Amino acid sequence: MINSNMNLIQNIISPEKKEPSRDGFGRAILEAGKENANIWVLTADVSESTRTHWFAKEFPQRFVQVGVAEQNLAGVAAGIAACGKTAIVSAYGVFSPGRNWDQIRVSVCYNDVPVIFHGSHTGLTVGPDGASHQALEDMAIMRVLPNMVVVAPSDSIQAKKAMLELIKRNKPAYMRTEREKSPVFTTEETPFELGKVNVYKEGKDVAIFACGVPVYESLKVAHELEKEGISVAVIDCHTIKPIDKEAVKYWAEKTGLIISVEEHQVNGGLGSAIAEVIAENKVNVRLKIHGVYDRFCESGEAYELLKKYELDAQGIKKVVKEELSKK
């Protein structure tokens, strides 16, 4: 049995607080920096946007501003890590890992040095900056790398917990966060463990596996469909790699239908990771991968874009009902 954490999340209909998940990252590195003098932080001329300016103000001697040079950013971080430090790299996800994947692969992963990459402003919710800044491929290109862990937290509290865990792990890792304010619906008591899902709602008809902003949207869907007699499980699959294989198998067997939801291309991300588990274990389940369908997207306000590409609650609800009609 997979334990439920439903009693450890806040009001899913009207959460009291909204803030960007990048804020949780910023708090985590500041807290960790106070406890560990071996932590260094680097960025690419986006310190305020990525929330690394909080660390820079407190520990200027351990903060490196590389400038708009993401390939150099990864190389410098690898060098610092090779000297026995933990290097935390923070930039826009579309540029890091988007522009420095080769340096990440060879200098960081091949050498297995402790560099933790934070991709801020990922997904559709980067909003008006448009396609050039919408990191919708980052999880795919990072999870393929040996020695790399990939995490996509669902709110700012979870982002802080995730980053602190990655720092303790002291190995190569990637965490993506969003620019837009989103509901803070987990609590300080909500468990977080790398590689283990959080079950926020039990269900028997369909299981939604989501990461990032779509987790909260999926909870709203489950609440609405419950009124229609449809039982929807909501699973926060915050760790894309290593994915929780046992959870995938459990919910596949229990419901017979899994729908993955991600603010990412449908190729190579959360849904693909789930599909690999299903194929490797010959699990009898139907899987629908819902996300951005192999396209570049438009510019617009964050939640307008989620609506247009059916990644808000109503869009996810539509997909759930369509898939249930085929069951």
PyMOL commands that set and color helices and strands:
alter all, ss='L'
color gray80, all
select helices_A, chain A and resi 6-8+21-35+47-50+53-58+60-62+70-82+101-110+124-129+131-133+138-143+156-169+214-226+245-255+270-281+302-308+313-325
alter helices_A, ss='H'
color red, helices_A
select strands_A, chain A and resi 18-19+39-43+63-65+86-92+115-120+149-151+173-176+182-183+198-201+206-210+232-236+239-241+257-265+286-292
alter strands_A, ss='S'
color yellow, strands_A
deselect
rebuild
show_as cartoon
